[in-house]
């Protein structure tokens, strides 16, 4: 990966993760905050219960089926869990609105990836998180020119950086796809890399693999933005993909390493003092494109209405 872009991406990910922890107004903790907005509107957390020591299946509300084997659950120290109730948490992220609200931009190794479905999965027993081994997800997808890959996503250890990856630190492939027919596949996750508590996101994606040159786009603004109350995404009109901004400097938003010639919409907003402000811009990506933006006051519902149209 290009070192320059890695650190820019790392910086932006720090903003994503740190910018949404316990953001409250010290004078009135009950008013709307950025953290409230994201927590209230991200894809619903679904809860299921299965029995350890037996094969089991759960069905997500948006169409994914997850199959657990007889010995799928282990404590974090590696002891098999063979009896008792297992609580399963699942979120399904299927569209660009969900990606923005769940803060799961579609990028891996600084390359744009196109989502076929993003899932958050966690198993617990008596309130303690468990490791999950050797399970699979069955999902119907739209036919694409490239075979989807399975990515794991989460906090990169010690760096607080959200990332998607297809192999572990030793280069071992983390999962494989098996097609049942032209549009149905099984994601078989067999790597022990799923053990970490930090990796609870699964994404079935394919790399965009565009031959177009990579470009940077900029959005200058006269508004003074506090990054701890702020989010910005570039959402692609014809692709199920969204990128988080790389940096905010000199009063402008900056996105890097984007394939040229793509129709995209900037969605950027901040919430401060209980009030929401938003700016949008429709662009075609081209080198060093600079499009000025102006924020206008809106409501929580106004932000959701814009997201619904992406």
HUCORFEN-V314076 format. One record per pair of residues at least 24 apart in sequence whose C-alpha atoms are under 6 Angstrom apart, sorted by sequence separation. I is the first residue (numbers start at 1). J is the second residue. D is the distance in whole Angstrom. If there is no record, write none. Layout:
<<I J D> <I J D>>
//
This chain:
<<261 285 5> <93 118 5> <260 285 5> <92 118 6> <237 263 6> <260 286 5> <92 119 5> <237 264 5> <91 119 6> <236 264 4> <53 82 4> <91 120 5> <235 264 5> <52 82 5> <53 83 6> <90 120 5> <221 251 6> <235 265 5> <52 83 5> <90 121 5> <220 251 6> <221 252 6> <234 265 6> <52 84 6> <89 121 6> <220 252 4> <234 266 5> <51 84 6> <89 122 5> <219 252 5> <233 266 6> <51 85 5> <88 122 6> <219 253 5> <233 267 5> <50 85 6> <51 86 6> <88 123 5> <218 253 6> <232 267 6> <50 86 5> <87 123 6> <218 254 5> <232 268 4> <49 86 6> <87 124 5> <231 268 6> <49 87 5> <86 124 6> <217 255 5> <231 269 6> <48 87 6> <49 88 6> <86 125 5> <216 255 6> <230 269 6> <48 88 5> <216 256 4> <230 270 4> <47 88 6> <216 257 6> <229 270 5> <47 89 5> <141 183 5> <215 257 5> <229 271 6> <46 89 6> <140 183 5> <155 198 5> <214 257 5> <215 258 5> <46 90 5> <140 184 4> <154 198 6> <214 258 5> <45 90 6> <139 184 6> <154 199 4> <214 259 5> <215 260 6> <45 91 5> <139 185 6> <153 199 6> <213 259 6> <214 260 6> <138 185 6> <212 259 6> <213 260 6> <138 186 4> <153 201 5> <212 260 6> <137 186 5> <152 201 6> <137 187 5> <152 202 5> <136 187 5> <151 202 6> <136 188 4> <151 203 5> <136 189 6> <150 203 6> <76 130 6> <135 189 6> <150 204 5> <75 130 5> <76 131 6> <134 189 6> <149 204 6> <74 130 6> <75 131 6> <108 164 5> <134 190 5> <148 204 6> <149 205 5> <74 131 5> <148 205 5> <149 206 6> <73 131 6> <148 206 5> <42 101 5> <73 132 5> <42 102 5> <72 132 5> <72 133 5> <38 101 6> <131 195 5> <68 135 5> <67 135 6> <67 136 5> <66 136 6> <66 137 4> <215 286 6> <216 287 5> <217 288 5> <218 289 6> <219 290 6> <221 292 6> <65 137 6> <215 287 5> <216 288 5> <217 289 5> <218 290 5> <219 291 5> <220 292 5> <221 293 5> <65 138 5> <219 292 5> <64 138 6> <64 139 5> <121 200 5> <120 200 6> <120 201 4> <119 201 6> <119 202 5> <118 202 6> <118 203 4> <117 203 6> <117 204 6> <116 204 5> <116 205 5> <115 205 4> <114 205 5> <114 206 5> <113 206 6> <113 207 4> <113 208 5> <112 208 6> <115 240 6> <114 240 6> <114 241 5> <106 241 6> <106 242 6> <105 242 5> <105 243 5> <105 244 6> <14 161 6> <13 161 5> <13 162 6> <10 161 6> <34 229 6> <19 228 4> <97 307 5> <12 246 5> <12 247 6> <9 246 5> <34 271 5> <8 246 6> <33 271 6> <32 274 5> <31 274 5>>
//
